[in-house]
Amino acid sequence: MSDKLDRRKKYTRMVLKDSLIALLKKKQISSVTVKEICEIADINRSTFYSHYKDSFDLLHQMEEEIIEDMNAYLNQYNFAKEEESLKMTERLLEYIVSKREICHTLLNENGDTSFEKRVMTVAQNFLIQNWMDINVFDTKHYEYVSTFIISGSIHIIKHWLANNMDQSPKEIALIINHIANNGLKG
């Protein structure tokens, strides 16, 4: 009986997430209502409220899952080794491919900008911690350099998603890592 309830909960949450993503493709989160989400999901509002407080809570939970996954991916690699850094970037991009629709939607103009900021914070904290470990930059410059690299990387990923991922994750990882390690030098 418990397995059946767990499957039902997972299914309900999945269709609610899918419904929110469909709505976010058309409008901003501030314009999305619980009623609209429920209509698309074919779920009644009381069921929605048994899982989430409101549409913002649903969005936050979706974002949180992605952030947790990103942290798990980042912590698997030793950033100090360039080949592992490249592999880590490639794996993150492969994860984005597996979550293409949600990542593209959350990073587009109708997505909540807090997601992009949260991604930046996770990546920046990771980079700063690892740069401190390998002494790449003067301490006072960590925050500026990491902001530049992360925001540039996010915009490369947004551009890649907007272009239907016209390059492989490995090719985009090479671009991002090259710029992060060498700047714009050839």
Secondary structure as UniProt FT lines:
FT   HELIX           2..24
FT   TURN            25..26
FT   HELIX           29..31
FT   HELIX           34..41
FT   HELIX           45..51
FT   HELIX           55..74
FT   TURN            75..76
FT   TURN            79..80
FT   HELIX           82..98
FT   HELIX           100..107
FT   TURN            109..110
FT   HELIX           113..134
FT   HELIX           139..141
FT   HELIX           142..162
FT   TURN            163..164
FT   HELIX           169..182
FT   TURN            183..184
//
